[in-house]
Amino acid sequence: MDAIPGRPISGLFSAPLPSAMALPEGLENTGDKYIEERRAGKPLNHRALKVVYAGMGPIALQNALQLKARQPDTDIVMFEKRAEYTRNHTVNIDDQCFRSLKCYDHPILKQGMAQLRHKIRSQHGHISCKEFETDLKLIAQKMGITMHAGSDYEVVAIGDGKVTFKSGEALFDALVCADGAHSKSRKALLTMADNPDYRGEDVVFSELSSTDEDSEFTAKKDLQYRVRVKYQVQGPTKKLASGWLNVFRYAYVTFKAMLSPVEERIRQLNENTNEVTIDFFISKKEFDSLSGYNFSNTGKLSDSMVSDRLKEKIKNWQALKYKYCQESIISGTEELTPYTLSIFHARKVHHVTPSGKLICIAGDAATSLPYYRSLNNFLVVGAKLGRALGSSTRADLAKTGKAYEQYARRRAHWEGFKAKLKNFVINVMKFYLWVVNKVLWQINARDSQKVREQKKHISERKADWHHPAAALMGG
Ligand SMILES: Cc1cc2nc3c(=O)[nH]c(=O)nc-3n(C[C@H](O)[C@H](O)[C@H](O)COP(=O)(O)OP(=O)(O)OC[C@H]3O[C@@H](n4cnc5c(N)ncnc54)[C@H](O)[C@@H]3O)c2cc1C
């Protein structure tokens, strides 16, 4: 690969390939062959583009793979500020995404994607985002894409045809910025695009605002407020609703107690301890009572700021789990994280610099969708951008950028429409739960006398079992 300042981060690929991703013998060196041919004196294709990526999450990788497959001579270099991908949530990926990936005739990509698709199918459409990203990186490495990761490679400024990272600079014909939802590149691109006097000087990230401004988006809306609650339990436990019969038996009770559908997951921490995670919808007021908390600074149940109503809901959930699953909660282990289900699309996702270089914003930096659609949407949009770049010449870049802008916007509108429909259904369900908790004739009305008597005899937690919904048992 011809020169790029800096060295590949040590250890990034030192781990052995997971066996499911191991490429067959015959393909083992195919990626290196491209590099070897160039080292052996194969003339460089001077018409080939130099494409740089800021961020190396799943969208950037997938985009780069399609570009490399379409035009193997493209000189691709990727920069990632973290040595390891940190987001370790599970994502749901539609098989449809794979159907739209063309892969062309590139044997490594075809083989790698087929294995990845098979793996995801066998896990019923689920995969950890980190595993997905690691598998894409392995394919990229085999295809001869240059990847640099670690704090030295944090992109700190972008200019006209030049990207500056902490330990050097790289030149580009096209720059694809997929640096996540709180993208600095998005701000930098808008700074360039909004300034009619921009002449190509570097836009330095540290000089840009550190908060996401509404002006960066065309349509930004928080559709729902949610909270994730994690707590530990002693000994074994199981999900409240783990099969269809169980769903019918418990779902109504639980949804009524929580005024929301609840998603539950269980993870074993060690032989004696399990971690339960639940996600459910909350009101704006409850969400605001958790203000300041996030995934790296979680709230506690004992915090006086947390709304009493929310505390009551969590205790009622735990009481239900105690009653039906004999769950033995380790008190004080509760961690609360508020988050929103939001929708946004960046005001602009491409810009052509004064010297004709193309800058594109992709992935979460460009479009965010709720209900598990963000990655699914951009796997398709990003692949199309990768292929379009693979067919572009320097003279075509402006046209490619414009077509990408239109396509990304169209997809965002369509996906946004579907998200709003789903949101409507959720709101109807929430309203129904609110109403059935209010009506006089509800069959599960609280028997206050009974509760009072029981409260005399049982602990505070046990008293929570007698929440109207908990008392219903079986709806
Ligand atoms: C809990 C949760 C569950 C989800 N489930 C689903 C799902 O089921 N289905 C779905 O479609 N989507 C889902 N999503 C969304 C999905 O995870 C994202 O859409 C996807 O990860 C976005 O990928 P990305 O490459 O755009 O950005 P990211 O994954 O955020 O990657 C951006 C990368 O850029 C790097 N970076 C940032 N700034 C710089 C810089 N200055 N220099 C160099 N590198 C930089 C970051 O370190 C990071 O590695 C979920 C998200 C969450 C949080």
The ligand as a Gaussian input file, in Angstrom:
#p B3LYP/6-31G(d) Opt

LIG

0 1
 C      -28.325000      -0.025000      22.562000
 C      -28.332000       0.126000      21.048000
 C      -28.945000      -0.844000      20.276000
 C      -28.989000      -0.713000      18.866000
 N      -29.603000      -1.668000      18.139000
 C      -29.683000      -1.518000      16.801000
 C      -30.339000      -2.513000      15.998000
 O      -30.822000      -3.527000      16.506000
 N      -30.417000      -2.308000      14.648000
 C      -29.900000      -1.181000      14.050000
 O      -30.053000      -1.027000      12.823000
 N      -29.229000      -0.255000      14.784000
 C      -29.106000      -0.392000      16.130000
 N      -28.443000       0.530000      16.863000
 C      -27.746000       1.628000      16.161000
 C      -26.367000       1.142000      15.650000
 O      -25.603000       0.648000      16.708000
 C      -25.648000       2.324000      15.012000
 O      -26.482000       2.790000      13.968000
 C      -24.294000       1.933000      14.426000
 O      -23.408000       1.506000      15.424000
 C      -23.706000       3.182000      13.750000
 O      -22.476000       2.875000      13.192000
 P      -21.494000       4.050000      12.745000
 O      -20.365000       3.366000      12.093000
 O      -22.226000       5.086000      12.000000
 O      -21.067000       4.787000      14.087000
 P      -20.360000       4.236000      15.401000
 O      -20.676000       2.807000      15.606000
 O      -20.704000       5.197000      16.469000
 O      -18.814000       4.360000      15.054000
 C      -18.178000       5.609000      14.941000
 C      -16.693000       5.394000      15.136000
 O      -16.013000       6.620000      14.880000
 C      -14.990000       6.781000      15.826000
 N      -14.649000       8.212000      15.917000
 C      -15.417000       9.202000      16.418000
 N      -14.780000      10.390000      16.302000
 C      -13.583000      10.128000      15.711000
 C      -12.482000      10.947000      15.319000
 N      -12.470000      12.264000      15.535000
 N      -11.417000      10.354000      14.741000
 C      -11.403000       9.011000      14.515000
 N      -12.405000       8.188000      14.877000
 C      -13.493000       8.753000      15.451000
 C      -15.577000       6.210000      17.106000
 O      -14.586000       5.846000      18.025000
 C      -16.344000       5.007000      16.569000
 O      -15.576000       3.836000      16.550000
 C      -28.382000       0.418000      18.248000
 C      -27.725000       1.375000      19.036000
 C      -27.694000       1.243000      20.417000
 C      -26.977000       2.290000      21.253000

